[in-house]
Amino acid sequence: MPCDFRTIRAGAFELPTDGDTDITIEFPAPGIDAERRAILMYRARNVFEPFNRPARIGVSLNGKALFEQSVTDPTDHSFHEVLDTKILRPTGNELTLIRKSDTGTVHLADLVLIYSI
């Protein structure tokens, strides 16, 4: 099955950013087969001490809540999430990342989407 990928954001960033607890990133997925599942991959770590207080992020795509993830320690961890069908579109996708907890800062990097074409 032919696939393509989209680097949504390669550079590292942190949530919150300047007091804002969320960020929305717009991206295209040209040629996507919306009838097939896609995979969202990213790296995350907690940059807040004490590390026994997990930072939690929520992720939504095109207005649909996808998942929440706790990040508990200062080590980079790679995550991947399999997305349902019919969420992505060829243009105008909006990925929103929200820091859900009152404590902690989440360091995120390497947001990549793999999808069928």
C-alpha positions in Angstrom: 0.0 0.0 0.0 1.6 3.3 -1.0 2.2 5.8 1.8 3.4 9.3 2.2 4.4 11.4 5.2 4.2 14.9 6.3 6.5 16.6 8.8 4.1 18.7 10.8 6.8 20.3 12.9 10.4 19.2 13.0 11.7 21.7 15.5 11.4 21.3 19.2 8.9 23.5 21.2 7.4 23.6 24.6 3.9 23.8 26.1 3.0 26.1 27.5 4.6 28.8 25.3 4.7 32.3 26.8 1.8 31.5 29.1 -0.4 30.0 26.4 -1.4 26.4 27.1 -2.2 25.3 23.5 -0.8 25.6 20.0 -2.6 24.8 16.6 -0.6 23.8 13.6 -2.1 23.8 10.1 -0.8 21.4 7.5 -1.7 19.6 4.3 -1.8 15.9 3.6 -1.9 15.9 -0.3 -3.3 12.7 -1.9 -4.5 11.2 1.3 -6.8 8.2 1.2 -9.2 9.3 4.0 -10.7 5.8 4.1 -7.5 4.4 5.6 -6.0 5.1 9.1 -3.0 7.3 9.6 -0.2 7.4 12.2 0.8 10.4 14.2 4.3 10.2 15.7 6.1 12.6 18.1 8.7 12.8 20.9 7.9 14.3 24.3 9.5 14.8 27.7 8.6 16.6 31.0 10.8 19.6 31.7 9.3 20.5 35.1 10.7 19.5 38.4 9.7 17.6 40.5 9.2 15.0 37.8 6.8 13.0 40.0 4.1 15.6 38.9 3.3 14.5 35.4 2.6 17.0 32.7 -0.4 16.0 30.5 -1.2 17.0 26.9 -4.3 16.6 24.9 -4.3 16.3 21.1 -7.1 17.0 18.7 -7.2 17.0 14.9 -9.8 19.0 12.9 -11.9 19.5 16.0 -12.0 15.8 17.0 -10.3 14.9 20.3 -7.8 12.2 19.6 -6.0 11.3 22.9 -4.4 12.5 26.1 -0.8 11.6 27.1 1.0 11.9 30.4 4.7 12.7 30.4 6.4 12.0 33.7 10.1 12.2 33.3 12.9 14.3 31.7 13.8 11.5 29.2 12.7 11.8 25.6 10.1 9.3 24.7 8.7 8.5 21.3 5.0 8.0 20.9 2.8 7.0 18.0 -1.0 7.1 17.8 -3.1 5.3 15.1 -5.8 7.8 13.9 -9.3 6.8 12.8 -10.4 7.1 9.2 -12.1 10.1 7.8 -10.4 12.7 10.1 -7.7 13.9 7.8 -8.3 15.9 4.6 -6.0 16.9 1.7 -5.7 20.5 2.9 -6.4 22.6 5.9 -5.8 20.1 8.7 -5.5 21.6 12.1 -3.6 19.8 14.8 -4.1 21.3 18.3 -1.9 20.4 21.2 -3.1 21.5 24.7 -1.3 21.2 28.0 -4.0 19.8 30.2 -2.3 19.7 33.7 -1.7 22.8 35.9 1.9 21.8 36.4 4.7 20.8 34.1 6.0 21.8 30.8 6.0 19.4 27.9 8.9 19.5 25.5 7.6 18.3 22.1 9.5 17.5 18.9 9.4 15.6 15.6 5.7 15.7 14.9 5.3 13.4 11.8 2.2 12.0 10.1 2.3 8.9 8.0 -0.7 8.2 5.7 -2.0 6.2 2.8 -2.3 7.7 -0.6 
